[in-house]
């Protein structure tokens, strides 16, 4: 190669290198497409964008679960309030019903001892009876013909206040006689032997008759007004006049107070007033 040719090659090389350098510089100019991910790998970019989406979905799920739980709690609370309101309404209805029954079926007599009036009542014939008694013999209604006799139907040996009632009547015998009542007979369903022993223990002189089959009690419906159902008498007084007709009646053993004792003075006040429940 001649010297002139080599000189031309040396002169061309810088031009080629300059073009290459300009081309490299142009590849870095703004506005030219860059590599995906701004130079980061594609997998790293996907991971970076997926994390916020997962967090957003998790937060959305938590919000939905919280809303569902809140709705459940509110529903349970509404149901509980509804049940309680229903119970209160039923209880109020029961109380109102009982109040209506008791106030409609009883009367305050002379004040503190309300009573009912069963049948047979005032003006009706008193059913006759003959029963074994604590006196050792028998007692009959017919033996008091021409006299006034107060019949006292009571619960029996399981009711000490009933026996205290007999003792109180005996203690106030003078007041009873002043009211025209010279005789008192108590009737209960206990056996005559047990009754006799009880009378002796309490030193009672008022005869107590035994009606174990409740035949006499049924005739007077005296077992309809007590706290023991119909298996025993309640606390019923029936005043029979000299002509065998009922002058006055009071069934104290029923609702609302189920009275098993009242002072003889209160009893005499009710008899004197001749009060009875309004119907």
Helices and strands as residue ranges (DSSP letters): H 3-27, G 36-39, H 42-105, E 130-132, E 138-140, G 141-144, E 149-154, H 160-171, H 173-178, E 183-188, H 192-202, E 207-210, H 215-220, G 222-224, E 235-240, E 246-251, H 264-273
